[in-house]
């Protein structure tokens, strides 16, 4: 429980709207996709972590804020706390140096990883959010895009996020959650 309290107190006080057409002021970021596009794809993953309340949800969000690798598959040089509007590079399968913009939406306990030009799956985004449903804490991951390799992303994306969420759950269990 001390870990939860520490993480909750460490949560920075800021909020950015994830609904902005140009998050963080970058004009090349476009979260709206043509759903009739031949490469349009999407997926969703809902991972239950266990019973919880709003205090647990805030603490989990703070824990994720403290470690970028819980929000995106960042390369080692970029690991550390999440900073709003941070541009980092992630690993996607065998490819490296895929730039993303990390948008933080504290009001909804969410992170939006917006693919930038040069990313293998550009254009696209992944949203990771901490939610409570009927007293159960979850991480919901959704993704949309129209970049290259849509079927591969639909197949591999959910697998990656489920594995990561299992690691997060294990960490919570090890700290007495």
Secondary structure, DSSP 8 states (H G I E B T S, - for coil): -HHHHHHHHH-------TT-TTGGG-TT------TTSTT-EEEEEEEEEEE--HHHHHHHHHHHHH-GGGTS-B-GGG-SS--TTEEEEEEETTEEEEEEEEEEEGGGTEEEEEE-TT-TT-SEEEEEEEEEETTEEEEEEEEEE-SS-HHHHHHHHHHHHHHHHHHHHHHHHHTT-
